[in-house]
Amino acid sequence: MILLWLIVILMAGGVLAWIVGKWSEALSRWIALTATLADLFITLNLWRMSAAGAALGSPWITQLNIDWVPQWGIGFDLALDGLSLLMLLLTFLLGAVAILVSWNEIYNKVGFFHFNLLWVLAGITGVFLTMDLFLFYFFWEVMLIPMYFLIGIWGHENRTYAAYKFFIFTQASGLLMLLAILSLYFIHGNQTGVYTFSYFDLLGTTFSPVIGMWLMLGFLAAFLVKLPVVPFHSWLPDAHSQAPTAGSVVLAGLLLKTGAYGLLRFVLPLFPEAAQVFAPWAMLLGVIGILYGAVVAYSQTDLKRLVAYTSVSHMGFVILGVFAFNELALQGVVMQMITHGLSTGALFVLAGFLYHRIHTRDIEKMGGFWAAAPKMGVIAMVFVMGSLGLPGLGNFIAEFLTLLGSWQANNWLTVFATIGLVMATAYSLRIMKKVFFGLNRSGVLVPDLTWKEMLITVPMVLLLLWLGLYPQPILDTAKPTIDQQLQAYKVPGADNPAIPKQHALQVLLTDTTGPQQTIGGTYDIR
């Protein structure tokens, strides 16, 4: 029941914070923070327990199965493995950060704000835990409505437009995924006589290549929009620039990761053949996103839009790695999900601190802030260096593993993706130059970070350093899940199970000139 409590604590805490907020705004904030930290401590304890599950050879740490609507094959099925465990740790950590950064920013409808924030986190938690596709879609929608309110009520000057755009993009793509889920449900029922939304039962469903491709595209519609992948990305810069700081942290650090998680959890295992056919195009979309996001980020003058476009670029590495179909690339994807959540979430936190001080996001009106705010400058430098992939920080490990794995699948696309790292250096250094170096154009003496703000940002710096210097615990936690995912792409007789079927074919030829002499060869059939 511990998995159910992770969701219930957030939902109950959100309702309680809303009710209490009518009488005490401070108590509402503390209730929200307590609920999020309680989930964080529970998940840390589950991480400690995960070593026992790994010793038993199972990727699953704990599971919960409750019949919900059995006549329709709907169950309240939750399961935790290494991948979802890491995503939950990121969720509750950034959730606590979002509450803390809104402490001195949100003064309007405080109780309702924390209700929406906790329910977004509850929806994200459900997405990372559920093993029933009907329940998955339910939690996918639970994320949508509260985030719409966070942007539309507490956002900046153009918040209504940004909220509607976010809602339309996410809802439309989610409906396409719902159609794919229902189609999969009926196809499996017709084949077996058992109508179920259970993820584990649906894994064995067989269908023609054409049907498989259409079903996969339905899932991809939701995941690629949420990731987002060019050309489905236009909602993201508007949502980020108009959202409050807490909303931007949750958007960049968590909601984008639900798209990447969906690719790993559902697209690859459910549709292995269709995924292999689509792989070259998916990797091409990833490279386009890497380069396009970097170029457009460099041209931005709005600090939050600049950071938003860096997310488009960094998420390109995710889709590049997912469709490379090997362990190195998938480990890089998992690392990218975590390190991007930390570094980009922290950049949005710093952007919020600056906006609170000078009331503008225009970097052309900034400059020379290092002299007055050296602590902020040093911490910003760490996260900017993380964004460009400096060795020693977690982002370097993520991008290095992803490129190393994608090289095995497609050399040329990997070369162009590597160019994106050079472009990342350009836009990252531009942030430091425009904001902290040069002349102080505004003439404002920016106050340095307070001890409360240091309490938020310093742990994120330490985590990013830890991930860059000692990533092995993360890699070990994710490995059982990745190994399980790759089983669908194992080539019979091949020494390397990570090579996908469409990338290599192990052919054994028998030489009849000698007694049972076998000649083995690997032939590229791309």
Secondary structure, DSSP 8 states (H G I E B T S, - for coil): -HHHHHHHHHHHHHHHHHHHTTT-HHHHHHHHHHHHHHHHHHHHHHHHHHHHHHHTT-SEEEEEEEEEEGGGTEEEEEEEEHHHHHHHHHHHHHHHHHHHHTTTT--SSHHHHHHHHHHHHHHHHHHHHB-BHHHHHHHHHHHHHHHHHHHHHHS-TTHHHHHHHHHHHHHHHHHHHHHHHHHHHHHHHHHHS----BHHHHTT----HHHHHHHHHHHHHHHHHHTT-TTS-THHHHHHHHS-HHHHHHIIIIIHHHHHHHIIIIIHHH-HHHHHHHHHHHHHHHHHHHHHHHHHHHT--BHHHHHHHHHHHHHHHHHHHHTT-SHHHHHHHHHHHHHHHHHHHHHHHHHHHHHHHHS--BGGG----TTT-HHHHHHHHHHHHHHTT-TTSHHHHHHHHHHHHHHHH-HHHHHHHHHHHHHHHHHHHHHHHHHTSS--SS--------HHHHHHHHHHHHHHHHHHH--HHHHHHHHHHHHHHHGGG--TT-S-TTS-TTT-EEEEEEETTSTTEEEEEEE---
